[in-house]
Amino acid sequence: MVLFTPRLVRITLTNVSVSDEGGYFCQLYTDSTHHQVATLSVLVPPETPTVEVKQEAVEGGEAELTCVTPRSKPAATLRWIRNGRELPGVVSQQDNVKTFSVSSTIRIPVERKDNGAALSCEAFHPALAGQRRIRHYRLDVYFAPTVRIVPPSGILREGDSLSLTCSVTGNPLPRNTQWSKINDTLPERAEISGPTLQISRLSQSHNGTYLCQAQNNYGRAADHYTLLVYDPGAVVETHSAVPYAVIGGVLALLVFTVICVLIVTIWCSVRQKGSYLTHEASGLDEHGEVQEAFLNGNDASQGKKEYLL
């Protein structure tokens, strides 16, 4: 109670909780009793939602995620967002006497490219005055490893050194890589340091196919490299960097262009010749009329005509 006078009584509630809800009576005692009731309703805003993984996300399968707000009044509204778009979820609500527990579950198909994709769960509530409580989450997609051996550049000759790096991806990332030589054992001078295989002072006895393998709980992968060591004085042909298919395509385009130009040129020439012959024939017709008039003689009834040959 913060104020008490014959005409005014005032109370203050601090650190309000949902247990303070109810009707508050103000009574006036005179010859007859009068009272008024003030009903107090307490809003309970949600905490920041939590994300629970119901089913692991494996490449080619589905991820099942549940967003939960355990306590709010009235019940909070939950939304899943990915790339600015809302994902439809299955909403469930549980009544905890005076508060509500709300959850929203989504199931989405996943591939390895979805690993690390950003999602968010947003909670809306009247007590937040237009604000949101947001929980960010990144997809963790499990997939089998991929292996690629990074080959050396140029030609290897006896006495050179070889360095091969095994590039591995996967989730989880394989802890170890295994190097081997197909149908043989690794050379004595071979040194393995993490994903790298090194062989010093190469000789032709080192020729063969080398294999790099990696494995995690979701699969195994491998890549191979064929080593060919040449004599120091051997002459080795090097291939042009321009693919033959590209050269053939350019030549075909040039031939097609030349043929098109020839066809257009011949067509224009034929049209011009045809027009010349038409004018020549017209002249012959006029000449025929003159010749006929000369042979038939002058007809006085037709009047005098002149012809220019």
Steps between C-alpha positions, in 0.01 A plus 500: 500500500652829389217737583220499755267793564133526592428554131774303320671164542774389262702181479796409275603154380868453416674210329163380374456131430215297358404403855396863559213466251147533630240748630601777740216639719477855625231523772343809656347457844219743580142444607502255214800322343611583148778341297658497157707225340816548287597192300873457443624295202874429469670442164792258494736570207689201357868448548725461195391174333716190503559265205491125552632254239250216479668324206857534375537655157669248268561564131202384297274485809300745706580727793240526777531809718275620781485856632372526859384778734422330832311782671288791375158659559314522276657237277784634288502478120798320343633530145786323319692718252753401232643741243231752586216251441276337757512122526168338597522311828277273704401697812405341831389673819486376858304666782702526822211638712585871472763495224547321170779298344519534119707308245534505121654207311631502142629221276717604205690290242875559510805455276865566572468850353259578785771448761537826692177649363356764732154472653329694775203448731313815598259544790229771492298610803281796604725570800798559267338811347580405140845361577609140440700242688722323246704181517749451213598151389731355235428166336751227571471257208700176519639353178761254375847632416633597159867456413710672234875467449667826398757392235836667439550724198740414220693182417680301766846362424741283693645691793199729540277509808130418507244666726136390494232665713176321579216753521216361713153632579223344705285548806630400737841558344703175497774514758748297299588437136661179380764486227583178317641372171286266293650148474812611687624656821594866540866578415748516786563870436128582519408737783144569611418823682129536562330500158829538307713225346860586407758291315853634450754400230251336268593205283308290250454235769256744663267486198151380582159608627473662842173501692362737765200388708287665767205379707243629747180357649305568181724352232841455341667667201828468310699658218806376311804647324717319245868587527719483188867587547709574186874477432683831549575528125169371365311720257134513595230648278280753669145551387363837408299668769221569251264199470465351153123519531519880528722528192267274302200707603665826386594348161146368449360846573733662246405247227129553570542879474682473163227271358229744610680794333535303172131406499389862555738626226372248242137574586548877453679443166214284367241764595689778317535287183128415498409872522726582199341228286152633579584853379660356185185300419286812543714678241455214253121528535505866406728422205249238381219757494708731282584219258130401469395859427763531228388180324127585510550848368369830634133496600345849463222416748753435777679830461864564468735318737871528546723223625845540639726201447 
